Amino acid sequence: MRAGAYLDDLGGLGAQRLLAVLDARGTGDSEAPGDPATYRCDRQVEDVEALRKHLGLERLDLLGHSAGASLAVLYAARYPGRLRRLALVAPSPRAVGLQLPVADRRRIMERRAGAPWFDDAAAAYEAIAARTATSADWAAMAPMYYGRWDEAARRHQAAEPGQRNGAAARVYNSAGAFEPERTRDALGAVEAPVLVLAGELDWIASPAVAGEFAALFPDGRVVVLPGAAHYPWLDDAPAFVSAVAGFLA
């Protein structure tokens, strides 16, 4: 539930493809709904379908990132015939019930050991895993979302509070939003090619999870970007654009 501005032009993908970026309801230029319960992910699927109709497309290329990929997956399950191609970038595994064990998350994060922020982030993750995390813990984890904690990453992270609808985020993944078994079954009817793109250092949607995700589709394939984490278009824009543009072509 973050305004689409956080995607920017996806590392330069906008120079090769016309991007129609959806502000999910209650974010960016989209108005807040009268019923906050409609922030739930499954209840926003028709927003995507409305956008397709508005654009006059018989079929569309759909890209979803992180929790936004959950919405893209639910759209694919409900409207498989409306997809030309589907790209899932660092997708949240919630919608299909995949799990990344805590031990695996720790192993991925250990690869960042030696970074000046690592000890604070590692301690913060333990609080997150124990479900005792504070806002300070989440702030300490920020560098772990990026392949490089440089000025561009800091600017991107600093913009989040002004782009994110916290009230909507608390509803988005709430009870009833996902029926993983039913969704997994429905994805078997998706004939469109599917790309699952993962960052090598992503502790949320790891390369292993990406492989399991892609296997749910009849025509799924995986691309792993070395050195990238949860925002791969920021970590390695040329490699990201090459992979996604090539797939969409």
C-alpha positions as CSV (number, residue, x, y, z in Angstrom):
1,M,0.0,0.0,0.0
2,R,2.6,2.4,-1.2
3,A,2.0,5.0,-4.0
4,G,3.2,3.9,-7.4
5,A,5.8,6.7,-7.4
6,Y,8.2,4.3,-5.5
7,L,8.5,2.3,-8.7
8,D,9.6,5.4,-10.6
9,D,10.3,4.2,-14.2
10,L,11.6,0.8,-13.0
11,G,15.2,1.6,-13.6
12,G,14.7,2.9,-17.1
13,L,12.1,0.3,-18.3
14,G,9.9,3.2,-19.2
15,A,12.2,4.1,-22.0
16,Q,11.4,0.8,-23.7
17,R,7.8,0.2,-22.6
18,L,4.9,2.5,-21.9
19,L,4.2,2.1,-18.2
20,A,0.8,2.6,-16.7
21,V,1.4,2.7,-13.0
22,L,-1.6,2.0,-10.8
23,D,-1.8,3.8,-7.5
24,A,-3.6,1.3,-5.3
25,R,-6.7,2.6,-3.7
26,G,-5.9,5.1,-0.9
27,T,-2.4,5.8,-2.1
28,G,-0.9,8.5,-4.4
29,D,-3.6,10.0,-6.5
30,S,-6.2,7.3,-5.8
31,E,-8.9,8.3,-3.3
32,A,-9.5,6.5,-0.1
33,P,-12.5,4.2,-0.3
34,G,-15.6,4.7,1.8
35,D,-15.2,1.2,3.2
36,P,-11.7,0.5,4.6
37,A,-12.3,-3.2,4.4
38,T,-11.9,-2.9,0.6
39,Y,-8.2,-2.2,1.1
40,R,-7.9,-6.0,1.3
41,C,-5.8,-7.4,-1.5
42,D,-8.4,-9.7,-3.0
43,R,-10.9,-6.8,-3.1
44,Q,-8.7,-4.8,-5.3
45,V,-8.5,-7.3,-8.2
46,E,-11.3,-5.5,-9.9
47,D,-9.4,-2.3,-9.8
48,V,-6.8,-3.9,-12.1
49,E,-9.5,-5.2,-14.4
50,A,-11.0,-1.7,-14.5
51,L,-7.6,-0.3,-15.5
52,R,-7.3,-2.9,-18.3
53,K,-10.7,-1.9,-19.7
54,H,-9.9,1.8,-19.3
55,L,-6.7,1.3,-21.4
56,G,-8.7,-0.5,-24.0
57,L,-6.5,-3.6,-23.9
58,E,-7.8,-7.0,-24.8
59,R,-4.8,-8.5,-23.0
60,L,-2.1,-6.8,-21.0
61,D,1.4,-7.2,-19.7
62,L,1.2,-7.1,-15.9
63,L,4.0,-6.5,-13.5
64,G,3.8,-6.6,-9.7
65,H,6.4,-6.1,-7.1
66,S,6.6,-7.4,-3.5
67,A,3.1,-7.3,-2.0
68,G,1.9,-5.8,-5.2
69,A,2.8,-9.1,-6.8
70,S,0.1,-10.7,-4.6
71,L,-2.5,-8.5,-6.3
72,A,-1.0,-9.4,-9.7
73,V,-1.2,-13.1,-8.9
74,L,-4.8,-12.9,-7.7
75,Y,-5.6,-11.1,-10.9
76,A,-4.0,-13.8,-12.9
77,A,-6.0,-16.5,-11.0
78,R,-9.3,-14.7,-11.7
79,Y,-8.6,-13.4,-15.3
80,P,-6.0,-15.8,-16.8
81,G,-7.2,-15.0,-20.4
82,R,-6.5,-11.3,-20.0
83,L,-2.8,-11.7,-19.6
84,R,-0.3,-11.5,-22.4
85,R,2.7,-11.8,-20.0
86,L,3.1,-11.6,-16.3
87,A,6.2,-10.4,-14.4
88,L,6.5,-10.9,-10.7
89,V,9.4,-8.9,-9.2
90,A,10.6,-10.0,-5.7
91,P,7.1,-11.3,-5.1
92,S,5.6,-11.8,-1.6
93,P,4.8,-15.5,-1.3
94,R,1.7,-15.0,0.9
95,A,-0.9,-15.4,-1.9
96,V,0.3,-18.9,-2.8
97,G,1.3,-20.0,0.7
98,L,5.1,-20.4,0.2
99,Q,7.4,-20.1,3.1
100,L,10.9,-18.9,3.6
101,P,12.2,-20.4,6.9
102,V,13.8,-18.1,9.4
103,A,17.0,-20.1,9.2
104,D,17.2,-19.4,5.4
105,R,16.5,-15.7,6.0
106,R,19.4,-15.6,8.4
107,R,21.7,-17.3,5.9
108,I,20.9,-14.8,3.2
109,M,21.4,-11.9,5.6
110,E,24.7,-13.3,6.8
111,R,26.1,-12.6,3.4
112,R,26.0,-8.9,4.3
113,A,28.2,-9.4,7.4
114,G,30.9,-6.8,7.6
115,A,28.7,-3.9,6.4
116,P,28.7,-1.1,9.0
117,W,25.0,-1.4,9.5
118,F,24.9,-5.2,9.6
119,D,25.0,-5.9,13.4
120,D,22.1,-3.5,14.1
121,A,20.1,-5.0,11.3
122,A,20.8,-8.6,12.4
123,A,19.7,-7.8,15.9
124,A,16.6,-6.0,14.6
125,Y,15.7,-9.1,12.5
126,E,15.7,-11.3,15.7
127,A,13.1,-9.0,17.2
128,I,11.1,-9.2,13.9
129,A,11.3,-13.0,14.0
130,A,10.2,-13.0,17.6
131,R,7.3,-10.7,16.7
132,T,8.5,-8.1,19.2
133,A,9.8,-5.6,16.7
134,T,9.5,-1.9,17.3
135,S,9.5,0.9,14.7
136,A,13.2,1.3,15.5
137,D,13.9,-2.3,14.6
138,W,12.2,-1.9,11.2
139,A,14.3,1.2,10.6
140,A,17.5,-0.7,11.4
141,M,16.5,-3.3,8.8
142,A,16.2,-0.8,6.0
143,P,19.6,-1.4,4.5
144,M,18.9,-5.1,4.1
145,Y,16.2,-4.4,1.5
146,Y,18.8,-2.9,-0.9
147,G,21.8,-4.5,-2.6
148,R,23.8,-1.3,-1.9
149,W,23.0,1.1,1.0
150,D,24.1,4.1,-1.0
151,E,22.6,7.6,-1.4
152,A,20.0,6.4,-4.0
153,A,18.8,3.7,-1.6
154,R,18.6,6.1,1.3
155,R,16.5,8.5,-0.8
156,H,14.2,5.7,-1.8
157,Q,13.8,4.6,1.8
158,A,13.3,8.2,3.0
159,A,10.4,8.7,0.7
160,E,8.4,5.7,2.0
161,P,6.6,7.4,5.0
162,G,5.1,10.0,2.6
163,Q,4.0,7.3,0.1
164,R,2.7,4.6,2.3
165,N,-0.9,4.3,3.6
166,G,-0.3,2.6,7.0
167,A,-4.0,2.0,7.7
168,A,-4.5,0.4,4.3
169,A,-1.3,-1.8,4.8
170,R,-2.8,-3.2,7.9
171,V,-5.8,-4.4,6.0
172,Y,-4.2,-5.5,2.7
173,N,-2.9,-8.9,3.9
174,S,-5.6,-9.4,6.6
175,A,-7.6,-12.6,7.2
176,G,-9.6,-13.7,4.2
177,A,-7.4,-12.0,1.6
178,F,-5.8,-15.2,0.4
179,E,-6.8,-18.7,-0.3
180,P,-3.4,-20.2,-1.2
181,E,-4.6,-23.7,-2.3
182,R,-7.4,-22.4,-4.5
183,T,-5.0,-19.8,-6.0
184,R,-2.3,-22.3,-6.7
185,D,-4.9,-24.5,-8.5
186,A,-6.1,-21.6,-10.6
187,L,-2.6,-20.6,-11.6
188,G,-2.4,-23.8,-13.6
189,A,-4.8,-22.2,-16.1
190,V,-2.5,-19.3,-16.8
191,E,-1.2,-19.9,-20.3
192,A,0.7,-16.6,-20.5
193,P,4.5,-16.7,-20.0
194,V,5.5,-15.8,-16.4
195,L,8.8,-14.3,-15.2
196,V,9.7,-14.4,-11.5
197,L,12.6,-12.1,-10.9
198,A,14.5,-12.4,-7.7
199,G,17.5,-10.6,-6.1
200,E,20.3,-12.8,-5.0
201,L,20.3,-11.0,-1.6
202,D,16.6,-10.7,-1.0
203,W,15.7,-12.0,2.4
204,I,11.9,-11.7,1.7
205,A,11.5,-13.3,-1.8
206,S,14.7,-15.4,-2.1
207,P,15.8,-17.1,-5.3
208,A,14.7,-20.5,-3.8
209,V,11.2,-19.1,-3.2
210,A,11.2,-17.6,-6.7
211,G,11.9,-21.0,-8.1
212,E,8.9,-22.5,-6.2
213,F,6.8,-19.6,-7.4
214,A,7.6,-20.0,-11.0
215,A,6.9,-23.8,-10.9
216,L,3.2,-23.0,-10.1
217,F,2.7,-21.8,-13.7
218,P,2.7,-23.9,-16.9
219,D,5.2,-21.5,-18.5
220,G,7.2,-20.0,-15.6
221,R,10.8,-19.0,-15.6
222,V,13.2,-17.5,-13.0
223,V,15.8,-14.8,-13.3
224,V,18.1,-14.1,-10.4
225,L,20.1,-10.8,-10.3
226,P,23.5,-11.1,-8.6
227,G,24.1,-8.5,-5.9
228,A,20.5,-7.3,-5.9
229,A,18.0,-7.4,-3.0
230,H,14.3,-6.4,-2.7
231,Y,14.4,-3.5,-5.1
232,P,16.4,-4.9,-8.1
233,W,15.7,-2.0,-10.4
234,L,17.6,0.2,-8.0
235,D,20.4,-2.3,-7.4
236,D,21.2,-3.1,-11.0
237,A,19.1,-1.1,-13.4
238,P,20.7,-2.3,-16.6
239,A,20.4,-6.0,-15.7
240,F,16.8,-5.5,-14.5
241,V,15.7,-3.6,-17.6
242,S,17.4,-6.2,-19.9
243,A,15.7,-9.1,-18.1
244,V,12.3,-7.6,-18.0
245,A,12.2,-5.9,-21.4
246,G,13.6,-9.0,-23.0
247,F,10.9,-11.1,-21.4
248,L,8.1,-8.7,-22.4
249,A,9.3,-8.6,-25.9
